[in-house]
Amino acid sequence: MTATGLVGRHAELEQLSDFVTNARNRGDARLIWGEPGVGKSALIAAAAELAAVAQLRLLRASGSEFEADVSYSCLNQLLLPVHGDLERLPAGPREALAVALGFRAGPPPDALLVCNAALLLVKTIAADVPVVLLVDDIQWIDRASAVVLGFIARRLDGCRAGLLASARTGTASLLDPRGLAEIVVPPLDDESAGHLVDAGFPQLPRRIRQRTLDLAQGNPLALMELPASLVGAVDRTAGPEVVPLSDRLQAMFAARLAELPAPTRQLLLRATFEGTGDIRVLRAVPADQPGLADLAPAERAQLVRVDDAAARIGFRHPLIRSAIVAMSTHEERRSAHIALADALGGQPERRAWHLAAAAVGPDEAVAALLEDAAHRVMLRGDAFAAVAALVRAAELSVTSSGRGRRLAEAAYIGAEASGALDDAKTLLTDARRAAPDGTGSLHAANAAAFLMLNGDGDVNTAHRLLVGAIDTGDHGYRAEDPALIEAMHTLLLLCWYGTAEEYWKPFYQILGRLRPQPPDVLALASRTFPDPVRTGASALPQIDAILASLPDEADPTRIVRIGTASVYLDRLRDCRESSWRLVQHGRNGGPPRRHLGALMHLCLDGYLVGRWDEAEELAREGQRVCAASGFSFFAWYFRYNRALIAAGRGRFDEAYALADEISHWALPRGVTAAALFAHHPRTLAALGQGDWDAAFRHAAAMSPPGVLASHVPHCTWVMFDLVEAAVRTGRTVEANAHLAAMRSADVAALSPRMALIVAGAEALVVEDDAAATRLEDLLAGPEAARWLFEASRIRLALGEKLRRTSSASRARRQLLAARDGFAAMAATPWLDRTHVELRATKYRLTDVPSGGPFALTAQEAQIAELAASGLTNKQIAERLYLSHRTVGAHLYRIFPKLGVASRAGLRDALSTEPR
């Protein structure tokens, strides 16, 4: 790496550049201070590079612990390249320096004579070409050399030479620093540390990257060495701050720790394992153990600091903990864990970890404690800790069946929540080896189902596997069995992915057998998620109470599942705050599965309420998380959200391409729900293009006209699309049939959005003015404003109808509101269509250019706009309820008015400024 390529060291490099300039012209001496690993040697190397570029001569040396007792050893290393120049010195100084450096035999020379001789040699060399002396690690140089270098440093003024030395902060040095300007090297800032890690490890998992940054605290050596130690490290027994250290990292602290008394090291070991720095815990240990008085040597060495007000002990650098553990013996570590377990009797989770760390063989009691601890931490959303606890519990299990059961649960959590899919596969294999007769384990089946979905498996196979495991399980259909309930939530998703009725039959059969009754969220989701058209209304009395619990809910799994149960009742707004909490947790390194679930709900709600920029950004984030975490299965959902917004904003090619990607991925895997979802953005894109026939076909592919398809909940999202496309293409029978199905199912009762959609469809189909009046009243209500895109579309359709059948003023009111909504979302195709309608009401659009169209009638201007957008005569006729011959006749009159000869010139003519 070049000098200018050092990350985050711009200020230091500027100081080094000044040093080289000064050394070349008038002399300079500086001392670099910094913690071990902070990059002092890199800065010395950068100074050497800068000096070489400036054509200065370089003399280099570095301190060595093994030569610290050899007089003048560092000076010998520094001046060895110029020993031939000794002959240029007068006899006295030459003889003294030659003897001191070991080049000649003789009596020990006087120290002052050696100092003067060395200074004279430097000045002699500098008279020919400027010279720079670079000395690294001066804390380890010998005393005699330190005296000479200090003497030279204070006498370089006016000489074309420079001395640059480096030393560790907090260590004693024999070099007298007086007269040397100091360069203090701090740790890298957060941004620079992130750049350094990303440059060295571009594929590092996000969780490992964040832990590297937390542990390194800006230390460049740690940033480069830690990732290799952290990847694959899952041992939690020593605490999250303790990691295996490379030899270079251990050497950063080993020397200073080795100097501490044994009781102090033992106390620091306990403080390391305790993890929180609570001094009260360290006090609550047997009297025969080292006490807090033994902490003093570590405080004096600045390895720890004590906050008296907070009663906390803190390590100066997190990696000191790792070094302490690395230097301890097995029995020392075991004794520390036992002492802490005794002191933590009131904290069962932490006590279980310490007992597990102290165990030397199978121990079922400790295994049970650790398994219980895993379940508690999982409720807090720490899937990684839960997996580690279950794996350790499996190691301590007395029976093979217990080991297999715990490994299977760890595999399930790893596959379903943490994203550690490779680890989950290994754990699942180990579980089956440990208990070959336990292949029907629900946790094992759950893990296998998730691994299958994220691999090359298909929905049908995963569904059969899980149903078989539930049918053969020994759970007795007890609703308090956690493995059974987890399996039911997984089965709910598998049935939803598969869509077909045969998937749902076993789900409902099992649900009906749960005793005493299904848990609240499973019961809610089973009515609102699979087929809300038929069962959603029955859940309305229960959903408010469950949603009210969200602000205080800490379990990420429950938060996501409540959001899932809220989707088709349009209650995602009640989940936004909790979903954002999960997204932030995921961004900070939390388990990716809940991060993805929260992103799905925020994307969907963002689309519905018109927060399209946010939804598009979150959808891209979701795809990145899927790719980074191994949850490739869920990427289709974020493509779907992106496709919807692309279609709404007129990026039709992008929308169709994303929809095709979903179909090509979903169909071979049997993910019918995703394949059906792909028709939604196609429908929207066709509507935006004015291709009503294609829009009808795509909407009907999700649910045929006159039918709200069973267990295709998303069919409610294209009801208005299908009716509008049917009306536009003259399919009045189909439009009436679909409206009748909507009324029969009473979908308006599900949510205010559904009520708005039904009223919008009625206004399109029913010819009397009463339907339009009812819709106007509904649009004037507060709920309509929330569903920005659909409310704007319905306003546009209503405005078009009112303009043809009623007053222009009523139409204009709806069209202006629609225009504002579309403009807020940058929904260009719909905004253009609204502008055309507004012009037809004789409303002057001050923000839309208009020139030639002043010579046109309102209807001619409307036809010209549509023709300029690329629509054919037939498509224009369908939109305006005219015959295609009438459209052709209008265009025949429009061309000469605008001074164009064909449709190709319409767009330019319509955009010309008034003359």
PyMOL commands that set and color helices and strands:
alter all, ss='L'
color gray80, all
select helices_A, chain A and resi 3-5+10-25+40-53+65-67+73-88+91-100+111-128+138-140+143-153+190-200+206-216+220-230+247-258+262-274+279-283+292-300+319-327+330-343+348-358+364-379+383-396+400-418+421-434+436-438+442-453+459-472+482-498+501-513+520-528+532-548+550-552+556-569+572-587+592-609+612-629+632-648+652-669+672-677+679-689+692-702+713-728+732-745+747-749+752-765+769-779+788-805+808-825+828-840+852-855+858-868+873-880+884-898+903-911
alter helices_A, ss='H'
color red, helices_A
select strands_A, chain A and resi 28-34+57-62+131-136+161-168+181-185+304-307+312-315
alter strands_A, ss='S'
color yellow, strands_A
deselect
rebuild
show_as cartoon
